[in-house]
Amino acid sequence: MAHSLSPRMQNAAFAAAGLDWEYVLRDVSPEELEAAVLAVEYANVTAPYKLDAAGILGSDLPSVNTIVRGEGASTDAAILEHVGDVGVAAIVGDGGAAAAFRHVLPGARVFSRRGEWPPDIRDADLVIHATPVRDEVLFELGKGQTLVDLPYPRTATAEAAAAVGARVLDGLEVLVAQGAASFELWTGHEPPVDAMREAVGLSA
């Protein structure tokens, strides 16, 4: 979790919005998880706890990455607002973020090492890469396909996709999209997206 850019991004957003808020990281052990989730009013939840948090909070969602006044929410799939027409979708991965995308893309084909593998994404218009694998090309896309690559920095799979002309929305774009949605849920303010993008090294 120490590599997370969320504190830099959200604290830049709070400053831009004139809010006296602070976003801090907290490592939580499995034994501490339930107490921590029930005690906090506003928070993000990251891997590997998103599925567990949903259960602890009694959420109707399969996965929770955002806590708002003690209630569970998910902003993991907010990047889909920037995709346009989804078409045929495929999801590679089976963790908490993958569950969030499965919830909003119920018709998507799902690939995981514990299920169907290797991924056959030849007919997909949109592919969600929701595994932690960074240095191995897990599947190959072609021109005309869109990849949403959740890890950051950009993975080998995303680099290969970009090299052949596929559209790539990488992990930093995903981070800003989910972070902006979380910011709005927490504060009720329009998220200062330009400040958030600049904070993580993207152009405003």
C-alpha positions in Angstrom: 0.0 0.0 0.0 3.0 2.3 0.5 3.2 2.9 -3.3 -0.4 4.3 -3.4 -0.8 7.7 -5.1 -4.3 8.2 -3.5 -3.0 10.4 -0.6 -1.2 12.7 -3.0 -4.2 12.8 -5.4 -7.0 13.3 -2.7 -5.0 15.8 -0.6 -4.5 17.9 -3.8 -8.2 17.7 -4.4 -9.1 18.7 -0.9 -6.7 21.7 -1.2 -8.1 22.7 -4.5 -11.7 22.5 -3.1 -10.7 24.5 0.0 -11.5 21.7 2.3 -9.6 21.1 5.6 -9.5 17.4 5.1 -6.6 15.0 5.1 -6.3 11.6 3.4 -4.0 9.2 5.2 -2.9 5.6 4.6 -3.5 3.0 7.3 -2.3 -0.6 7.1 -4.9 -2.9 8.7 -4.3 -6.5 9.5 -7.0 -9.2 8.8 -7.7 -9.3 12.6 -8.3 -5.6 12.7 -10.4 -5.3 9.6 -13.9 -5.6 10.9 -13.3 -3.1 13.7 -11.6 -0.7 11.3 -14.3 -0.9 8.7 -17.1 -0.4 11.2 -15.3 2.5 13.0 -14.5 4.7 10.0 -16.9 7.2 8.5 -15.1 8.0 5.2 -12.5 5.8 3.6 -11.2 3.9 0.7 -10.7 0.1 0.9 -8.1 -1.5 -1.2 -7.0 -5.1 -2.1 -7.3 -7.6 -0.6 -10.2 -6.4 1.5 -12.9 -5.2 -0.9 -15.0 -8.3 -0.8 -14.6 -8.7 3.0 -15.6 -5.0 3.5 -18.8 -5.5 1.5 -19.8 -8.4 3.9 -18.9 -6.5 7.0 -21.0 -3.6 6.0 -23.9 -5.7 4.9 -23.7 -4.1 1.4 -25.8 -5.3 -1.5 -22.7 -4.8 -3.6 -20.3 -7.6 -4.1 -17.3 -5.4 -3.6 -16.7 -2.2 -1.6 -13.9 0.3 -2.2 -15.4 3.4 -0.7 -17.0 4.0 2.7 -19.4 7.0 3.0 -20.9 7.7 6.4 -20.4 4.1 7.3 -22.1 2.8 4.2 -20.4 0.8 1.5 -20.1 2.0 -2.1 -17.9 1.1 -5.1 -16.3 3.5 -7.5 -13.9 1.0 -9.1 -15.8 1.0 -12.4 -16.1 4.7 -12.7 -13.7 4.6 -15.6 -16.5 3.1 -17.7 -17.9 6.6 -18.1 -14.9 7.4 -20.2 -15.2 4.3 -22.4 -18.3 5.1 -24.4 -20.0 2.2 -26.0 -18.9 -0.9 -24.1 -20.0 -3.5 -26.7 -18.7 -7.0 -25.9 -16.8 -7.0 -22.6 -14.3 -9.3 -21.0 -12.9 -9.2 -17.5 -9.5 -10.8 -16.6 -9.2 -11.4 -12.9 -11.4 -12.4 -10.0 -10.6 -10.1 -7.0 -12.5 -7.3 -5.5 -12.1 -4.8 -8.4 -13.0 -7.5 -10.9 -16.2 -8.2 -8.9 -17.1 -4.5 -9.1 -16.8 -4.6 -12.9 -18.8 -7.9 -13.1 -21.5 -6.1 -11.1 -21.9 -3.3 -13.7 -21.1 -5.5 -16.7 -23.2 -8.6 -16.0 -22.8 -9.9 -19.5 -19.1 -9.8 -19.5 -17.1 -13.0 -20.0 -14.7 -13.6 -17.0 -11.3 -15.2 -17.1 -9.2 -16.2 -14.1 -6.6 -18.8 -13.3 -9.1 -20.4 -10.9 -11.6 -20.6 -13.8 -11.3 -20.2 -17.5 -7.7 -19.7 -18.6 -6.0 -18.5 -20.7 -8.0 -15.4 -21.6 -9.6 -15.5 -25.1 -10.4 -11.9 -25.7 -10.4 -11.9 -29.5 -14.1 -11.0 -29.8 -14.2 -8.5 -27.0 -14.6 -4.8 -27.7 -13.6 -3.9 -24.1 -11.2 -5.8 -21.9 -10.8 -5.1 -18.2 -7.4 -6.2 -16.8 -8.0 -6.7 -13.1 -5.0 -8.8 -12.0 -1.9 -7.6 -10.2 0.4 -9.0 -12.9 2.6 -6.2 -14.3 5.6 -7.7 -16.0 3.9 -10.5 -18.1 1.8 -10.0 -21.2 -1.3 -12.0 -20.2 -3.2 -11.5 -23.5 -2.8 -9.6 -26.7 -5.3 -7.0 -28.1 -5.6 -5.6 -31.5 -6.5 -2.3 -33.1 -10.1 -1.4 -32.5 -10.2 -2.9 -29.0 -10.1 -1.0 -25.7 -8.1 -2.0 -22.6 -8.8 -0.8 -19.1 -5.6 -1.6 -17.2 -6.2 -1.4 -13.5 -2.7 -1.7 -12.1 -0.3 1.2 -12.1 2.3 1.9 -13.4 1.2 0.7 -16.8 1.6 -3.1 -17.3 3.4 -5.1 -20.0 -0.1 -6.1 -21.2 -1.0 -2.4 -21.7 2.3 -1.6 -23.3 1.8 -4.4 -25.8 -1.8 -3.3 -26.5 -0.8 0.3 -27.1 2.0 -0.8 -29.4 -0.4 -2.4 -31.8 -2.9 0.5 -31.8 -5.4 -0.6 -29.2 -7.0 2.1 -27.0 -5.5 2.0 -23.5 -7.0 3.5 -20.4 -4.2 2.8 -17.9 -4.1 2.5 -14.1 -3.6 6.2 -13.5 -6.7 7.1 -15.5 -8.6 4.4 -13.5 -7.3 5.8 -10.3 -8.4 9.4 -11.1 -11.8 8.2 -12.2 -12.5 6.2 -9.1 -10.9 8.8 -6.9 -13.0 11.6 -8.3 -16.2 9.6 -7.8 -15.1 8.8 -4.2 -14.3 12.5 -3.6 -17.8 13.5 -4.7 -19.5 10.9 -2.5 -17.5 12.0 0.5 -17.8 15.7 0.2 -20.8 16.5 -2.0 -18.5 18.8 -4.0 -17.7 18.6 -7.7 -14.3 16.9 -7.9 -11.4 19.1 -9.0 -10.3 16.6 -11.7 -7.5 18.7 -13.2 -5.8 19.0 -9.8 -6.2 15.3 -9.2 -4.7 14.5 -12.6 -1.7 16.8 -12.1 -1.1 15.2 -8.7 -0.5 11.8 -10.2 1.5 13.0 -13.2 -1.2 13.2 -15.9 -2.0 16.2 -18.0 -4.8 18.3 -16.8 
